[in-house]
């Protein structure tokens, strides 16, 4: 399956559907106060770039976002948000294509460090492997997230 990844608006029904599916997947994994995903309106902000993966039939099959959070820990920092791959195409490297596009865009914007927050548990094991396979390493709490036991944090330093 060929996959294309492009920057797109989150205001499309297909993208909204992916966000809803992601939220449904995450809902049982942690109490509501420990869900930190951006909503559709927040995804339209000027500090956020949304990436959509599409298959040969132009169907939206994956989603990811890059939020430019500015300086943090002495480096210009970006946050990886809303990573999701439709269950029917998991294992076909859609998440990898999305994450590579996010990293490339971050470099082009001059972002020096990427961070992310994700949940814990078996329901997110594949996501954690994806981040580790792309050079992210586990770290302490990032940005203003609480260190609650419901989150794991990762970072990756980017080269120019």
N, C-alpha and C positions, 0 to 999 in steps of 0.2 A: 504494500500500500504506500503510495506516495503521499507525503504530508507537506503542506505549505503552511508557513506561519507568517502572519502579517499583523501590523498594528491596525486595530479596528476600534470602532465605537462600542462601548458596552450597552448602548441603548437599543440594540437589536434583539428581537425576540429569541433568536437562537442563543445568544450570549446570556440573556436573562435566564433562559432555561438551564444553561450550564451552571450559572451561579446558584440557582435554586437546587439543582442536583448536588452541588458541593455542600451547600448548607444542610441539606437533608442527610448527607453522609456524615458530616461533622457533629450534628446535633446530639446523637447519643454518646459521643466520646468524651464530653466534658460538661460541667454545669454551664448554664447560659452566660454567667458573668466571666467565663474564661474563653469565650468565643470572640475573636478579634478581627474577623474578616471585614473588608470594606463592603458597603452596600453599593448598589448600582450608581446612586447619585455621587457617592464619594469617589467611585471609579472614574467619573467624568472630570475630576479636578485637574487643573493644569499641572499638578505635580505627579500625576499618575499616567502611565502608558500601559494600555491594555493590548495583549497579544492573543490572537485567536488562531488555533490550528484547525485546518480544514483538510478533508480527504479529497480524493479524486472527483467526487460528486459535489464538491464545494459545501459539504455539510460541516458545521462547527462540531469538532470532536474533542477540543481541549481549550484550556484557558489559562492565562497567567498574567500577572501585572507587575510593573516596576513602579515603586513610589520613591521619588527623590526626596529624602528627608533632610538633606543639607548636611552641615558639619555634625559629626558625632565621634567621640573618641579621637579627635584631632584629624579625622579624615572625612572627605565628602562621602556621604553614605546613601545607599539606596536599599530599599527593602523589597524583597520578593513577596508578593501577595497573591492570593486567590488561585494557586496552582491546582488544576483539576484536569483529569482525563476521563472521558466517557468510559464507563465500564466495558463496553463492547470492544474497545480498542486498546485496553491496557496490555502492557507487555510488547507493544509494537513501536516503542521509542517516541511516542507523541510527547510525553513529558520531557524527554531529553531534548527534543527539537525546541520546545517552548523555552526551557531553561537556557539553552544555548543562545536563543534569540534575545532573551532578557539580559544575559551577561554581555553580549555584543553591544546592545543598546546602551547599557550602563557604561561600558568603556567609552563609547562614542560621546556620551554626555559628560565625561570626565569624572565619573563616580569612581572612587578608589576602593571602596569596601561595600560588599553586599551583606546584608543580614536577613534573617528570617526567623519567624516564630512558627512552630508547628506543635501539634498535640503529641500525646504519648499513646502507647498501646499498639496492639497488633493491627488495628485499622489504618495505621499510618506507616507501617513498616516499609512498604514499597516507596513511599514518598521520601522517607529518610535515606533509603538506599540510593535513590535518585540524587539527592543533594550530596551525599558523600561521594558518589561516583563523579560528580561535577566539581569536586575539590572543596566543598564546604566542610568545615570542621565544627564540631560541637563547641560551644562556648557558654559563658554565663549569660544571665538575662541581658537583653539588649533594649535600647531605646527606653520607653517608659513602661515596658511590660512587667507585671509582677512575677516574681519567681515562686510560682504557686504549687509546683508539682504536677500541674496539668499541661505544662508547656516544655518543649525542648527548643533550644536556641542554637543557630548555626551562623557562621560567618565565612566569608571568602574575600581575600584581598585580591584586587584586580590590578593587572599591569596595564600600562598604556598601550 
